[in-house]
Amino acid sequence: MKQLKWLLIIVSCAILTSCYSVRLRNVNGTPQPDPFSNRKDYYRGMAVVELDTIISIKITSKDFTYLIKEKEACESGKLNIIEYRNTFGGVLLSAITFGKKRKVTIKYVCEKPSN
């Protein structure tokens, strides 16, 4: 019974510490507005692009670059806010595949085009 209790404590600590979010914001510039957005979170009134994908990395690679393609959502070609989110499921996928596959959740807001 005592071992089960410790196992549950360790698993719950691992779950809580593996979920985090990192947000990077440019202090110069204005985020691209979206007047039709009905979000209630940090991105209220902003045009947000969300990517939820799985990337494949070779075991020998030390870094990875994900290219954000130009599209109509980012007219200025500049990023104002970038958020990277890590979840427990992403950590498990990386552990099971020995780091070859990683689940990535990214939100970004483009900079408002200057006139």
VOMARBA-484244 format. One record per residue (C-alpha): residue in three letters; x, y, z. Coordinates in pm, whole numbers, plus 32768, in hexadecimal, padded with zeros to 4 digits. Layout:
// VOMARBA-484244
ALAXYZ/...
This chain:
// VOMARBA-484244
MET800080008000/LYS811B80EC8056/GLN81C880A87F09/LEU808A80F77E48/LYS806982407F04/TRP81CE82A77EAA/LEU819C823D7D41/LEU806483177D26/ILE8120843F7DBD/ILE824084167CC7/VAL815883F47B9A/SER808885257BFD/CYS81C685F57C2C/ALA824185887AD4/ILE80F585E77A34/LEU80EA873C7ADA/THR8251879A7A8D/SER8245872B7922/CYS812E881978B9/TYR81AC8977787A/SER818D8A957787/VAL82958B8E7712/ARG822A8CD57671/LEU83188DC375BD/ARG82A08F1F7564/ASN833B90367499/VAL833091827556/ASN834C924B7414/GLY821E92317334/THR80AC91EF7351/PRO7FFF909D7335/GLN7F2090697207/PRO7DB990A8727A/ASP7C908FC77237/PRO7B4A9080727E/PHE7A7C8F42724F/SER7B3D8E7A7353/ASN7A708E117480/ARG7B8D8D887553/LYS7B8F8DC476C9/ASP7CFF8D6D7707/TYR7E458E2D76E1/TYR7E138E457568/ARG7CCA8F077581/GLY7C9D8FE0744A/MET7DD18F567395/ALA7DEC8E897257/VAL7E808D4272DB/VAL7F098C277205/GLU7F168AD772BA/LEU7FEF89B1724F/ASP7FC3885B72EE/THR80AD87667244/ILE81A3864C727A/ILE8305868071FF/SER8404857271B2/ILE856F85A27217/LYS869684BC71DC/ILE873F843C7316/THR888A84D572A7/SER87F286317271/LYS882A87327381/ASP872F88327307/PHE860288567226/THR857689797160/TYR8404898D7114/LEU83C78A7D6FF5/ILE828F8B537009/LYS82168B876EA8/GLU81968CD66E35/LYS80228CE26E0D/GLU7F128DE56E21/ALA7F048DCC6F9C/CYS805A8E736FB4/GLU805C8F926EBD/SER8181904B6F5B/GLY82618F176F69/LYS82C08F6F70D1/LEU82618EB87210/ASN81EF8F777343/ILE819A8E60743A/ILE82078CF3743B/GLU818E8BF37539/TYR82158A91755A/ARG814F8999762C/ASN81CC885276B4/THR80DD874B773E/PHE80FE860177F0/GLY808E854B76B3/GLY81A685F375F1/VAL82A4858976F5/LEU8223842276E9/LEU82328418756C/SER839884987573/ALA83FA8399767D/ILE8357827375C9/THR83F982CB747B/PHE854A83207520/GLY852A848B74B5/LYS84EC84447343/LYS838884CC7343/ARG831085F87406/LYS81B7868D7428/VAL81C6880473FB/THR80B488FE7446/ILE81078A5E73D1/LYS80368B9A73CF/TYR80B38CD37325/VAL80338E2D72DA/CYS80BC8EF371B7/GLU811F905F71D1/LYS802D9162714C/PRO809E91D96FF5/SER812F93396FFE/ASN80A1943D6F15/
